């Protein structure tokens, strides 16, 4: 199985400041951990996207807010930091998804991992939040549709609910949002009763895990609930918000999922419809050593036909 790996040093220039959990050390650890797989991966560089691509999801006002915050080194909020290079890094983070999709469409590889920062799934159409400036995976979903992937399934296993992604497609029946996340955690959205509105009703599915839940609980979701929704929706492509803060070592969450549990989650996602492309986007994960190992096992599973 050909697997693309899209990353760039531009992501290291997004400076969140001393002590911030979403630091460049995360990506450094990932690249070190996956170096043993370098001969098996197809490496590609991202591109910087235009405002018109960003505005497939975000309002022009939101794009301008992020641009100005970067120009002046201002913070969006206490958690969401902008430095001089943050806007550029965020545009390249979105661009990784565009490059991955174009390469998949061209037959260069069947699967891809976008090792990017800043992450994206909390970014709402009108608001940056939760370390996220632009919603990388939501924009990728719209771009995928523009090049022929009409039905897009987004699967989000980050420990925190992807409120921005859900909001972007809440009334849409062409993008299915499937999320598992810790109950009673940031940002407080993602209740099981949230299933979409209008023509999008039934195309959002949220699965809550209680604090201290582990492999058995999360694997039940991916072994039993995910295949039913994939079969029903019958997507043309799968996009994954790969957040590794569900791991037992993570300092920002309270789940007890092991590295082997994460490997099995990835396997179940890939096996849910093996004949279609799958592209993973880095989201959370804040124990840097565990993060590197967890991305490595993700790539190992992606390399299996």
Secondary structure as UniProt FT lines:
FT   STRAND          3..6
FT   HELIX           9..13
FT   TURN            18..19
FT   HELIX           24..33
FT   HELIX           34..40
FT   STRAND          41..44
FT   HELIX           51..54
FT   TURN            55..57
FT   HELIX           60..72
FT   TURN            84..85
FT   HELIX           86..105
FT   TURN            106..107
FT   STRAND          111..114
FT   TURN            121..122
FT   TURN            125..126
FT   TURN            130..131
FT   HELIX           136..146
FT   TURN            147..148
FT   STRAND          152..156
FT   HELIX           163..168
FT   TURN            169..171
FT   STRAND          175..182
FT   TURN            183..184
FT   TURN            186..187
FT   TURN            192..193
FT   HELIX           198..200
FT   TURN            201..202
FT   STRAND          204..209
FT   TURN            211..212
FT   HELIX           215..220
FT   HELIX           221..225
FT   HELIX           226..233
FT   STRAND          237..242
FT   HELIX           244..246
FT   TURN            248..249
FT   TURN            251..252
FT   STRAND          256..257
FT   HELIX           259..271
FT   TURN            272..275
FT   STRAND          277..282
FT   HELIX           288..302
//
